[in-house]
Amino acid sequence: MAYTIEEHNHRLAAWDAGRSASVKGCRFKVENAKVILEACGFNADFGLAGLPHPDDLDQTHEKWRKDTIAAASTHGISMTHGVAAKIINCYLKARFVCAGLHEHERVQRLHPPIDEVLLKTLAEKDFGGFKKQWRKFRYKRWSKFDSDTYQSVIDHIRQSLSPDKALWKIEEYWEGHQ
């Protein structure tokens, strides 16, 4: 098998997802993240055609999270929707958003990675007028989010951004790069 740019990008995205999502209470190795992602169909062949239409994204994302949680359990890893979302979102960010496909309609609607750093800044800035909600989400801890809480965070992000703005732009408030 030839080593392609798609395989190269997949490996980087899986590494990123594994490093970003492994958290106290749900520790796993990068190679576990890659195996879990691949069991859910996220592999070198997963391209833009595999991304759902924006109207179907939330429903598809919930299925992806459930599949990720199930795949993790086969490796003895107990995972929440928050951790599953972080794996998926970091993977998709590296594969599509940061790979120069950020203007594509389906990529613009992808969920951004959610973490403590982002939620803290959103609360401090009272982003979208949701200071109380951002603080509530922050103290609930992203790694412990159930499906409804995770979806509520995404809904609040959408409500806070203008409708034509890509969801990845919320990461302007992520200060983890500093």
C-alpha positions in Angstrom: 0.0 0.0 0.0 1.4 3.4 -1.0 1.7 6.0 1.7 -0.6 8.8 0.5 -1.3 12.3 1.7 -4.7 11.1 2.9 -3.0 8.5 5.1 -0.5 11.1 6.3 -3.4 13.5 7.2 -5.4 10.7 8.9 -2.4 9.7 11.1 -1.9 13.3 12.1 -5.6 13.9 12.8 -5.8 10.6 14.9 -2.7 11.6 16.9 -4.2 15.1 17.5 -7.5 13.6 18.6 -5.8 11.1 20.9 -3.6 13.6 22.6 -6.4 16.2 23.0 -9.1 13.9 24.3 -7.2 11.7 26.8 -8.2 13.2 30.1 -8.2 12.3 33.8 -10.9 9.7 34.2 -10.6 8.5 30.6 -6.9 8.0 29.8 -5.9 6.1 26.6 -3.0 5.9 24.3 -2.9 7.6 20.9 -2.9 4.3 19.2 -6.2 3.5 21.0 -7.7 6.7 19.6 -6.7 5.8 16.1 -8.2 2.3 16.4 -11.4 3.7 17.8 -11.7 6.3 15.1 -11.0 3.7 12.4 -13.7 1.4 13.9 -16.1 4.2 13.4 -15.2 4.8 9.8 -12.8 7.7 10.3 -9.8 6.5 8.2 -7.7 7.7 5.3 -10.5 7.2 2.9 -12.9 9.4 4.9 -13.3 12.5 2.8 -15.7 15.4 2.3 -18.3 13.0 0.9 -18.4 11.4 4.3 -19.4 14.6 6.0 -23.2 15.0 6.4 -25.2 17.9 5.0 -25.3 20.7 7.6 -29.0 20.0 8.4 -28.1 16.4 9.3 -24.9 17.1 11.3 -26.2 17.0 14.8 -28.0 13.7 14.3 -25.0 12.2 12.6 -22.6 13.6 15.3 -24.7 11.9 18.0 -24.4 8.6 16.1 -20.7 9.2 15.7 -20.4 9.8 19.5 -22.4 6.6 20.3 -20.3 4.6 17.9 -17.1 6.0 19.4 -18.3 5.2 22.9 -19.1 1.6 21.8 -15.8 1.2 20.1 -13.9 2.5 23.1 -15.8 0.0 25.4 -14.4 -2.9 23.3 -11.0 -1.7 24.4 -12.0 -1.4 28.1 -12.3 2.4 27.9 -15.3 4.0 29.5 -16.1 7.2 27.6 -18.6 10.0 27.9 -20.2 12.0 25.1 -17.9 14.9 26.0 -14.7 12.8 25.4 -16.2 11.1 22.3 -17.0 14.5 20.9 -13.5 15.8 21.6 -12.0 12.9 19.7 -14.3 13.4 16.8 -14.0 17.1 16.7 -10.2 17.3 17.0 -10.0 14.6 14.3 -12.3 16.5 11.9 -10.6 19.8 12.6 -7.2 18.4 11.6 -8.6 16.5 8.6 -10.7 19.2 7.1 -10.7 22.7 8.8 -6.9 23.0 9.1 -6.3 21.1 5.8 -7.5 24.1 3.7 -11.1 23.0 3.3 -12.4 25.5 5.9 -14.6 27.3 3.3 -16.6 24.2 2.3 -20.2 24.4 3.5 -20.1 21.0 5.4 -16.7 21.9 7.0 -18.0 25.3 8.2 -20.7 23.6 10.2 -18.5 21.0 11.9 -18.6 21.1 15.7 -15.5 22.7 17.2 -13.6 20.9 20.0 -15.0 21.9 23.4 -12.8 22.2 26.5 -12.2 24.0 29.8 -10.1 26.7 28.2 -12.7 27.6 25.6 -15.6 27.5 28.1 -13.7 29.7 30.6 -13.0 32.4 28.0 -16.6 32.4 26.7 -17.8 32.9 30.3 -15.3 35.7 30.9 -16.3 37.5 27.7 -20.0 36.8 28.3 -20.0 35.6 24.7 -23.4 35.8 23.2 -24.8 37.0 26.5 -24.6 33.5 27.9 -22.1 34.0 30.8 -24.2 32.0 33.2 -24.6 29.1 30.8 -20.9 29.0 29.8 -20.0 28.9 33.5 -22.5 26.1 34.1 -21.0 24.1 31.3 -17.5 24.8 32.5 -18.1 23.6 36.0 -19.9 20.5 34.7 -16.6 19.6 33.0 -16.5 18.9 29.2 -15.1 15.4 29.8 -18.3 14.5 31.8 -20.8 15.8 29.3 -23.7 13.6 28.5 -25.3 13.9 25.0 -27.8 16.6 26.0 -25.3 18.8 27.7 -22.9 18.5 24.8 -25.6 19.4 22.3 -26.6 22.4 24.4 -23.1 23.7 24.3 -23.1 23.4 20.5 -26.6 25.1 20.3 -25.3 28.0 22.5 -22.3 28.4 20.2 -24.6 28.6 17.1 -26.9 31.1 18.9 -23.8 33.3 19.7 -22.3 33.3 16.3 -23.9 35.0 13.3 -25.7 32.4 11.1 -23.2 32.8 8.2 -20.1 32.3 10.5 -18.3 29.0 10.4 -18.4 27.2 13.8 -14.6 26.8 13.9 -14.4 30.6 14.3 -15.5 30.2 18.0 -11.9 29.0 18.6 -10.9 32.7 18.4 -11.7 32.5 22.1 -9.6 29.3 22.7 -6.5 30.5 24.5 -4.8 27.1 24.7 -2.4 28.2 21.9 -0.7 30.6 24.3 
